[in-house]
Amino acid sequence: MRITQKGQVTIPKKFRDRFGLTPNTEVRFEEVDGEVRIVAEKSRSEKMKEWIEQVKGSADSGMTTDEIMQLTRGE
């Protein structure tokens, strides 16, 4: 496999299929122990899902459920 004058290389289909590298997949290059790795970036939706999981249940109003219910019902 050769790199073109523009620095492009074709990723073989078996690797694209195996790792889900579809058109418009964002990738980054990493150097690890003197080797270059191509790493697929997570999509925005994947990043958002991870963020939601991290913050889920982290809000603390300092109120009990009964106090919140009274506040929302106007009691």
One Martini backbone bead per residue (centre of mass of N, CA, C, O) as a GRO file, in nm:
protein
   75
    1MET     BB    1   0.099   0.035   0.021
    2ARG     BB    2   0.032   0.376  -0.069
    3ILE     BB    3   0.115   0.703  -0.058
    4THR     BB    4   0.015   0.981  -0.172
    5GLN     BB    5   0.090   1.303  -0.253
    6LYS     BB    6  -0.160   1.388  -0.048
    7GLY     BB    7  -0.155   1.159   0.193
    8GLN     BB    8  -0.311   0.912   0.091
    9VAL     BB    9  -0.517   0.628   0.199
   10THR     BB   10  -0.644   0.304   0.179
   11ILE     BB   11  -0.880   0.141   0.354
   12PRO     BB   12  -0.951  -0.159   0.397
   13LYS     BB   13  -1.252  -0.314   0.396
   14LYS     BB   14  -1.214  -0.508   0.638
   15PHE     BB   15  -1.162  -0.265   0.836
   16ARG     BB   16  -1.407  -0.093   0.788
   17ASP     BB   17  -1.609  -0.313   0.872
   18ARG     BB   18  -1.496  -0.396   1.155
   19PHE     BB   19  -1.485  -0.063   1.255
   20GLY     BB   20  -1.701   0.133   1.121
   21LEU     BB   21  -1.578   0.285   0.856
   22THR     BB   22  -1.738   0.542   0.735
   23PRO     BB   23  -1.839   0.784   0.577
   24ASN     BB   24  -1.739   1.063   0.777
   25THR     BB   25  -1.544   0.953   0.963
   26GLU     BB   26  -1.376   1.038   1.237
   27VAL     BB   27  -1.020   1.083   1.276
   28ARG     BB   28  -0.715   0.989   1.444
   29PHE     BB   29  -0.375   1.037   1.527
   30GLU     BB   30  -0.137   0.810   1.682
   31GLU     BB   31   0.143   0.775   1.896
   32VAL     BB   32   0.283   0.438   1.959
   33ASP     BB   33   0.579   0.326   1.996
   34GLY     BB   34   0.648   0.442   1.691
   35GLU     BB   35   0.348   0.430   1.603
   36VAL     BB   36   0.066   0.443   1.391
   37ARG     BB   37  -0.272   0.541   1.470
   38ILE     BB   38  -0.609   0.480   1.392
   39VAL     BB   39  -0.885   0.670   1.532
   40ALA     BB   40  -1.204   0.663   1.607
   41GLU     BB   41  -1.439   0.880   1.654
   42LYS     BB   42  -1.692   0.992   1.821
   43SER     BB   43  -1.994   1.070   1.806
   44ARG     BB   44  -2.209   1.298   1.915
   45SER     BB   45  -2.416   1.095   2.027
   46GLU     BB   46  -2.215   0.931   2.195
   47LYS     BB   47  -2.114   1.166   2.368
   48MET     BB   48  -2.393   1.243   2.484
   49LYS     BB   49  -2.462   0.974   2.618
   50GLU     BB   50  -2.219   0.975   2.811
   51TRP     BB   51  -2.284   1.239   2.954
   52ILE     BB   52  -2.561   1.160   3.062
   53GLU     BB   53  -2.457   0.921   3.233
   54GLN     BB   54  -2.271   1.096   3.415
   55VAL     BB   55  -2.518   1.306   3.517
   56LYS     BB   56  -2.703   1.111   3.615
   57GLY     BB   57  -2.829   1.192   3.932
   58SER     BB   58  -2.653   1.469   4.022
   59ALA     BB   59  -2.882   1.620   4.124
   60ASP     BB   60  -2.924   1.857   4.412
   61SER     BB   61  -3.173   2.028   4.595
   62GLY     BB   62  -3.228   1.949   4.912
   63MET     BB   63  -3.495   1.794   4.861
   64THR     BB   64  -3.766   1.635   4.898
   65THR     BB   65  -4.014   1.483   4.736
   66ASP     BB   66  -4.242   1.620   4.893
   67GLU     BB   67  -4.142   1.912   4.850
   68ILE     BB   68  -4.154   1.908   4.543
   69MET     BB   69  -4.454   1.838   4.517
   70GLN     BB   70  -4.560   2.088   4.662
   71LEU     BB   71  -4.432   2.296   4.472
   72THR     BB   72  -4.569   2.189   4.200
   73ARG     BB   73  -4.875   2.206   4.331
   74GLY     BB   74  -4.911   2.456   4.536
   75GLU     BB   75  -4.920   2.374   4.864
   0.00000   0.00000   0.00000
